[in-house]
Amino acid sequence: MKNILIAFMALLTLVSPATADEMQDWTGVWDTQWRGGGAVVELHQDGKDVVGTYPGFEGVIEGRIDGTQLNGTWMDAAGEGVFTFVMSPDQQTFMGRFGTGEWWTGARTQIDMASAFFGELDMSSPERTLESFVRAGNKAGEGRSDRLGIVLPLLDFSANGEELTPYQRIDLTRLFFQIVDRLTFRIWELRPIGDITGETDYTVELTQAGSNLSYPVTFRAVDAGDERSGPAWRLVIPPEGEMRESLEELTAIHGGVVPHSRAHRELGSPRATMRTFIEYWDQAEKKNTELFLETMDLSRIPAAIRNEEGALLGEYLIEVLYRIGRPLRQEIPDNPERRGRYVHFLHPTGLVEIVPSEREDGSVQWQFSADTMDSARQLFMALEDMPLLGDKERAHQPTTFFQLRNQVRGLHRDLLQETRAGVELWQWLALTLWLLMALPLGWVLTWGAAKVLRLQTHEDEHSLSAAVRFIWPLRLVFVAAIGLFAVQSLGLPQSVDIPLRVFFSVILSIIGGWLAYNFVDKINEFLELRATQDQILRSLATSIAKLAVIIGAILFLAEVLSIPYQGVIAGLGIGGLAVALAARSTLENLIGGLTLFADKPVEAGDFCQVGEHLGVIEGIGLRSVKLRSLDRTIITIPNAEFINLNIENLTRRDRILLRKTIGLRYETTPDQLRWVLTEIRILLLKHPMITPEPSRARFLGFGEHSVDIEIFAYVKTNDWNEFLAVQEDVFLRLIDIVEESGTGVAFPSVVNYLARDGGIDEESTERAEQIVRELRDGDALPFPNLGVKARKELRDQLDYPPKGSVDLESRGEKKG
């Protein structure tokens, strides 16, 4: 096996380089990053030779593929050096190194980065130049300032000297954008009032919302190289020192620092909210909808359906914004101290406005108003035929509703005609079809579930039938779930959508809760039939599961009906003490049940002595323990009391103690007593059901009516009935030993004999004494103990059960 593995690995080693060479393709556009920067790199592969450029820094790359690596040199305005790139197996990313160990990573992206990120660069007028610049800056606002290199043709750096490296130009561009980003202006307002034909420079004053500060922006006309199109207008970049002074003044309203690139997620201004709303919708594939929903005031929507309805209304609103014209964020006020509402769009059917609201911690956040969300659908219907503006920038995929609606629109425009309550004709048809399908589908699914889960088995212990407990609830749950899915997919107006959602959700909460409650019982019965262990855990889990189902159903119903239960839950913290005092005994028993589960002193079926009660443990619950006594009655002991009792678990014994004192008549001679002791010890050693250690028989002392011998031994069993049988056998053999010794068992009472007393058997006495004398003369007297050799020879020599007993044959079979 080892040789086969080595050969297989060698084969992989031989074929892997060729495979890598064949599969790798470096041709394409790569969005790359390194420590403190990055660049868009375009590579072209010819065989094993690869060349590329990154124009933002006037950079050139040359390399050659070697196995899985691309090795080569880079050169740009900052210097030159060598690099090593290794492509990932999916050929979508690479890991690289250059210099003294600096990292350089990249990911494949669109072929035309300039068009994909920023659109066409338009320099036909001052307002178009500023718009192109601002859109590029907005795209590069997450720290990727290298992307600003694409818009360098829009800028005039003459005020900063002629000898500037690409890195210096990008730094100046970034600084200028930070200034512009602090201002609020409308692009169309930049248009000159008069004719500027023939003018070289054109300057406008841009202002900052929330302050009296303004900033002059100058445009310079240059030859566009096309007489028909007129001059091209570039933005003049002021000297670096002037820009830093201006930026310091403009950031005073923000605490003296440039806001972090992710500060807009705090929703501290209308601009921040609009930016976050669009950004998180365009990044919907990240499945992070929490912040997206937070940009909208959804307080008028029931909590249980707020997320789904909010996402749908958000899509309506985004479609409206794309038809209005996706705004530049610099056109929206960015004043953190503003408190008046910001109206972005007005229409006879509704409006788009962003208003401030106060959070629980006292801070202010801006959201699209509840009125805006109420009118989002009507606005979309009114603007639906308006052509999209900036459609190339849309990164999101339509939801199920919009996909369905677009398909219906393609079939026939009349199907979009509105009827009563604002419901479109196709929506009524689709809703009716869904509900008609839900009934037979619900019945079929219920039939399958009943067969798989065996829900229609006969259950005598339940007063309710399986149809009431499972079948009908399942049908209703399936129908309600299908109906709820239909409502979520069809995008109905709120006047119809919310009542239907609430109706189906109420069914799911009530009927689903009833179904889940009965399923808990079903699972408990299944486990009870297949296991007798951990009854405490099963009982505890069942009770907790039922309680959780009830609480969950109630809370879900409260969410659906918009009942403010949070205050009630908070109040339970205050009322918890009173509840705890009122239910003290219940809590004690619950804690006692948990203690029994953790400690496990007893289990169901154990035979125990519990305090003064003796019996079998029949059940262990959260409140009490049930014990069946010897007279077949049920004794219920609360858990809190049970854990404080002395519990003797007789079932868990590994053996049972046999301890008895027998008294011999005072006429017994010492040698007779010695003989009896010896025979008893031999008996205990020979008996197969008696443990050799620590079994003993000792002369205990002199009683009032007898000389006493104590027998102490353990019987090899934990079954009480078997112990009694062994004890009986030992006692019968003891009688034989006493009779053979010639003495007798003493009587503790006074007996008046009318007949002559026969006394002690002299012949037997003489025989016993003779045996003891012989043992003494032969130095074999077994006192204080039998010798080791004798103990080994005598061990397990008696037949047990005795010959002729009923149990002899069965025991022999077991041994065989």
Secondary structure, DSSP 8 states (H G I E B T S, - for coil): -HHHHHHHHHHHHHHHHHHHHHH----EEEEEEETTEEEEEEEEEETTEEEEEEGGGTEEEEEEEETTEEEEEEEETTEEEEEEEEE-TTSSEEEEEETTTEEEEEEE--S-HHHHHH-----SSHHHHHHHHHHHHHHTTTS-GGGGGGGGGGEE-GGG-S---HHHHHHHHHHHHHHHHT-B--GGGGS-SS--TT-SEEEEEEE-TTSS-EEEEEEEEE--S-TTT--EEEEE---HHHHHHHHHHHTGGGTTS---TTGGGG--SHHHHHHHHHHHHHTGGG---HHHHHTB--TTS-GGGHHHHHHHHHHHHHHHHHHH----GGGS---TT--S-EEEEEETTEEEEEEEEE-TTS-EEEEE-HHHHHHHHHHHHHHTTS--SSGGG------HHHHHHHHHHHH-GGGG-B-GGG-BHHHHHHHHHHHHHHHHHHHHHHHHHHHHHTTTS--TT-SS-HIIIIIHHHHHHHHHHHHHHHHHHHT--HHHHHHHHHHHHHHHHHHHHHHHHHHHHHHHHHHHHH--S-HHHHHHHHHHHHHHHHHHHHHHHHHHTT---HHHHHHHHHHHHHHHHHTHHHHHHHHHHHHHHHH----TT-EEEETTEEEEEEEE-SSEEEEEETTS-EEEEEHHHHTTS-EEESTT-SSEEEEEEEEE-TT--HHHHHHHHHHHHHHHHH-TTB-TTT-EEEEEEE-SSSEEEEEEEEES-S-HHHHHHHHHHHHHHHHHHHHHHT--B--SS----SS------HHHHHHHHHHHHHHHHTT----SS--HHHHHHHTT-S-SS-TT-TTHHHHHHHH-
